[in-house]
Amino acid sequence: MSFEVEKTVSLRNYNALALDATAEYFCRLCSLDDVHQALAFARANKLTITALGGGSNVVLKNTLHGLVALVELRGIRHRCVGDDVYVTIGAGEDWSSLVALSLRNHWYGLENLALIPGSVGAAPIQNIGAYGVELCDFFVSLQAIHTATGERREMDAKDCEFGYRESIFKRRERNNYLITEVCIKLSTQPNNRWQYPALRDALEAKLGDASAAQITPQLIAKTVADIRRAKLPDPARLPNAGSFFKNPLLDEQQLARLMVDEPQIPVYPAYNNLSKVPAAWLIERCGLRGYRAGEVGVHERQALVLINYGSGSAAQLLALCEHIQSAVEQRFGVCLEVEPRIYGSF
Ligand SMILES: Cc1cc2nc3c(=O)[nH]c(=O)nc-3n(C[C@H](O)[C@H](O)[C@H](O)COP(=O)(O)OP(=O)(O)OC[C@H]3O[C@@H](n4cnc5c(N)ncnc54)[C@H](O)[C@@H]3O)c2cc1C
């Protein structure tokens, strides 16, 4: 398909929240040549570039000015070094399909990250994670192109400054790079990680008493997929962007204050002596699970997920988000940070 820039394109089918936003300009990037043509077009017309993958972690307001570039760069290659398998993946490949392919090939490591929607190129943006595992556990490097200068850069894990749902691409280098390729290191030897409480409980329910000998990477992936299907609404049927808020990271003092009134709250160790508490738990304690405000609402089974029931707008969704944030702040003194990236203007 030859490179083409379209004007005034609806993004409704390109975001998991099914928000009716419009891109001023829109193009698809299927090759590196397309990337360079898009950069040249943006430079010539003084436009910003917004990369879009599966649209599963964005909130799009009415209008996205500039050029929205749908990343569709494909290709997967691998190289074995002893037990290690270095897999290099085009940014437009589907993450879930990559996990399935890796398991079919007996390349282990990604099983806890089964069924996370979206593209491989977006995975480093927030260092995707689930069930005790994060992208940074396997990450080797990525190739990126600076959208303003066209400079090509290889970045390793240190350059990416990964954290909990964080990276340099959400902070200092926000919107500055287009990721074209990601390289991860998997292994032909299973290294099962199943101690994350929800996963361990589900395995125990399946196996009786989860003993390490019975647990395989395939079983972990299947169990993770089962939990996710039971817990999370499918965006194709009930538009949503997964977790709308990050789980707050609290220091010792903040945690001690919270535990005075809420001694039952689950607490997980996190980075730098901080503790992670579930945002869903806080929202639920405010009585907001299942809360609905017109065409948007909080999912009835998972309080971390905000839903567009059909014709909800970004304005309604962000008003609901503020309502939840202020309820949690007032009751617990804890600030909830929004996880998806917000783009565009009203
Ligand atoms: C039902 C559901 C469940 C989810 N569960 C999880 C989960 O368990 N764990 C988790 O971590 N996340 C989860 N998410 C969030 C989402 O799946 C991830 O953040 C995913 O990586 C987003 O991929 P995407 O291609 O859809 O990104 P998009 O939504 O298209 O983009 C997200 C951000 O990445 C940028 N971006 C996308 N592609 C590129 C690129 N090639 N170069 C530069 N920037 C780029 C965009 O500009 C944007 O800022 C879930 C989402 C849904 C809807």
The ligand as a MOL file (V3000), in Angstrom:
LIG
                    3D

  0  0  0     0  0            999 V3000
M  V30 BEGIN CTAB
M  V30 COUNTS 53 58 0 0 0
M  V30 BEGIN ATOM
M  V30 1 C -9.0080 -4.5030 28.4890 0
M  V30 2 C -7.6420 -3.9070 28.6860 0
M  V30 3 C -6.7500 -4.5270 29.5500 0
M  V30 4 C -5.4610 -3.9830 29.7520 0
M  V30 5 N -4.6160 -4.6210 30.6020 0
M  V30 6 C -3.3640 -4.1300 30.8020 0
M  V30 7 C -2.4450 -4.7900 31.6820 0
M  V30 8 O -2.7420 -5.8220 32.2680 0
M  V30 9 N -1.2180 -4.2490 31.8440 0
M  V30 10 C -0.8280 -3.1140 31.1870 0
M  V30 11 O 0.3150 -2.6810 31.3830 0
M  V30 12 N -1.6780 -2.4740 30.3430 0
M  V30 13 C -2.9150 -2.9470 30.1220 0
M  V30 14 N -3.7870 -2.3050 29.2900 0
M  V30 15 C -3.3430 -1.0950 28.6020 0
M  V30 16 C -2.8060 -1.3700 27.1660 0
M  V30 17 O -3.1240 -2.6600 26.7620 0
M  V30 18 C -1.2910 -1.1870 27.0810 0
M  V30 19 O -0.9020 0.0680 27.5590 0
M  V30 20 C -0.7890 -1.3360 25.6320 0
M  V30 21 O 0.6240 -1.3430 25.6450 0
M  V30 22 C -1.2990 -0.2370 24.7280 0
M  V30 23 O -0.9730 -0.5910 23.4050 0
M  V30 24 P -1.6390 0.1640 22.1760 0
M  V30 25 O -0.9360 -0.2820 20.9520 0
M  V30 26 O -3.0920 -0.0260 22.2070 0
M  V30 27 O -1.2350 1.6670 22.5150 0
M  V30 28 P -2.0660 2.9790 22.1780 0
M  V30 29 O -3.2410 3.0640 23.0830 0
M  V30 30 O -2.2880 3.0950 20.7290 0
M  V30 31 O -1.0010 4.0830 22.6360 0
M  V30 32 C -0.6270 4.2050 23.9800 0
M  V30 33 C 0.5220 5.2140 24.0660 0
M  V30 34 O 1.6460 4.6800 23.3620 0
M  V30 35 C 2.0400 5.5550 22.3170 0
M  V30 36 N 2.4950 4.7080 21.2200 0
M  V30 37 C 1.8210 3.6830 20.6490 0
M  V30 38 N 2.5980 3.0950 19.7060 0
M  V30 39 C 3.7540 3.7890 19.6740 0
M  V30 40 C 4.9450 3.6840 18.8970 0
M  V30 41 N 5.1260 2.7300 17.9850 0
M  V30 42 N 5.9390 4.6040 19.1240 0
M  V30 43 C 5.7940 5.5680 20.0620 0
M  V30 44 N 4.6980 5.7170 20.8280 0
M  V30 45 C 3.6980 4.8210 20.6310 0
M  V30 46 C 0.8250 6.3810 21.9890 0
M  V30 47 O 1.1930 7.6190 21.4250 0
M  V30 48 C 0.2110 6.5300 23.3810 0
M  V30 49 O 0.8740 7.5360 24.0870 0
M  V30 50 C -5.0760 -2.8170 29.0590 0
M  V30 51 C -5.9800 -2.2010 28.1670 0
M  V30 52 C -7.2500 -2.7500 27.9770 0
M  V30 53 C -8.1850 -2.0930 27.0200 0
M  V30 END ATOM
M  V30 BEGIN BOND
M  V30 1 1 1 2
M  V30 2 1 2 3
M  V30 3 2 2 52
M  V30 4 2 3 4
M  V30 5 1 4 5
M  V30 6 1 4 50
M  V30 7 2 5 6
M  V30 8 1 6 7
M  V30 9 1 6 13
M  V30 10 2 7 8
M  V30 11 1 7 9
M  V30 12 1 9 10
M  V30 13 2 10 11
M  V30 14 1 10 12
M  V30 15 2 12 13
M  V30 16 1 13 14
M  V30 17 1 14 15
M  V30 18 1 14 50
M  V30 19 1 15 16
M  V30 20 1 16 17
M  V30 21 1 16 18
M  V30 22 1 18 19
M  V30 23 1 18 20
M  V30 24 1 20 21
M  V30 25 1 20 22
M  V30 26 1 22 23
M  V30 27 1 23 24
M  V30 28 2 24 25
M  V30 29 1 24 26
M  V30 30 1 24 27
M  V30 31 1 27 28
M  V30 32 2 28 29
M  V30 33 1 28 30
M  V30 34 1 28 31
M  V30 35 1 31 32
M  V30 36 1 32 33
M  V30 37 1 33 34
M  V30 38 1 33 48
M  V30 39 1 34 35
M  V30 40 1 35 36
M  V30 41 1 35 46
M  V30 42 1 36 37
M  V30 43 1 36 45
M  V30 44 2 37 38
M  V30 45 1 38 39
M  V30 46 1 39 40
M  V30 47 2 39 45
M  V30 48 1 40 41
M  V30 49 2 40 42
M  V30 50 1 42 43
M  V30 51 2 43 44
M  V30 52 1 44 45
M  V30 53 1 46 47
M  V30 54 1 46 48
M  V30 55 1 48 49
M  V30 56 2 50 51
M  V30 57 1 51 52
M  V30 58 1 52 53
M  V30 END BOND
M  V30 END CTAB
M  END
